Amino acid sequence: MASPSSSSSNPTTYPSFRYHPRHPSFPYTARDFQRQDESPDTDFYSAPRYVTHIDDHAISVLREYYAQTLPAKGRVLDFCSSWVSHFPKELEARAVKTARGQLADRDEGLEVVGMGINEKELAANPILRTRLLRDLNEQPDIPAEVGTLDAATCVVSIDYLIHPREVLESLRARMKKGGVVHLVVSNRCFPTKAVGRWLRVGEQEKLLMVGDYLYWSGWREVEIVTVCDGKGEGGGWFGMGRPDPLWVVTGKNVDG
């Protein structure tokens, strides 16, 4: 799913398949979202972690994917954000100029709104024009102050949300018609904070589970895209092992 205003001039074709709903209604119960550690997330994430949660190869291919799919202008929400958003250099440069007031919002610039749980991590992210502190497990909605969005991203964090349908419903309410959300999934997580069902199922079911989240919160044209299949070499520590697999589950807001 590539945006007509994306910044890539040499597009890559990614393997993908269209999600189709498997259940007559939202299939998950409160038990599916129970976690090993139910202590407040604000405590768990109180200390900033200036680390990346996928390997360098996965970061590189994610930037290539973003270069093809994210708009070059407008407003993008990066939710569950931190000190780095993994945008490609061209979009990163445009976002930094917008954050500094060197480009006009929406007409010329790329305004990135970052929403996360750690104030210091958000402060260290140079591409963010606006920073919003919010624990989406305590307040499972995207507030109106994010404005009207052209796109949204969430990197390897959808597995931590205990109210994903409510969050994604509210996100869709903020998204313009035709806007796309990109939910990035890998096989890494903090297991004590991931929802229980995530830890009990395999990779394919995880992807379909995210597809369920999107479909039953009103998103349509849901697709599951393989950005890196995790095979071959060049990943892991010092590029000596297999790379982290990486998928993106996308949904489009088809309503005006």
Salt bridges, closest charged atoms under 4 A:
ASP32 OD1 - ARG200 NH2 3.28
ASP37 OD1 - LYS193 NZ 3.94
GLU38 OE1 - ARG35 NH2 3.33
ASP41 OD1 - ARG35 NH1 2.95
ASP41 OD1 - LYS193 NZ 2.79
ASP105 OD1 - ARG129 NH1 2.48
GLU111 OE1 - ARG75 NE 3.14
ASP141 OD1 - ARG134 NH2 3.10
ASP150 OD2 - ARG106 NH2 3.13
ASP150 OD1 - LYS176 NZ 2.82
GLU205 OE1 - ARG22 NH1 2.96
GLU205 OE2 - ARG197 NH2 3.03
ASP212 OD2 - ARG22 NH2 2.60
GLU221 OE1 - LYS252 NZ 3.52
GLU223 OE2 - ARG18 NH2 3.43
ASP244 OD2 - ARG188 NE 2.98
ASP255 OD2 - ARG172 NH1 2.94
